[in-house]
Amino acid sequence: MIGSHKELKISCKRKRNLYTLTKNSNDLKARAHYMKYCKMLKKVIKEAKKQLYDRLIAKSDNKIKTTWNIIKNETGRV
C-alpha cells in the first residue's frame, strides 16, 4: 500500500507547515521545495485513492453498484 491514512495526514500537515513558511518568503529554494512536495503528495494521494477503490471494487459482490457509488462520491453527487 502506498501510504496509510495516518501517514497521509502527517504529510498533509507537513505541506501546510511548508506553506506557512513559504507564503511570505522570498526564498526561491524554499518555494521550489514546497511546489515539489505538493506535486509528490498529489501523486501519492491519487495512487492511494486508486488502490482503495480497486480494493473496494474487488471485494464487492455488486461491482457495478460499487463503481457508481465511487463515481458519485468523487463527483460530489449524492
Secondary structure, 3 states (H helix, E strand, C coil): CCCCHHHHHHHHHHHHHHHHHHCCCCCHHHHHHHHHHHHHHHHHHHHHHHHHHHHHHHHCCCHHHHHHHHHHHHHCCC
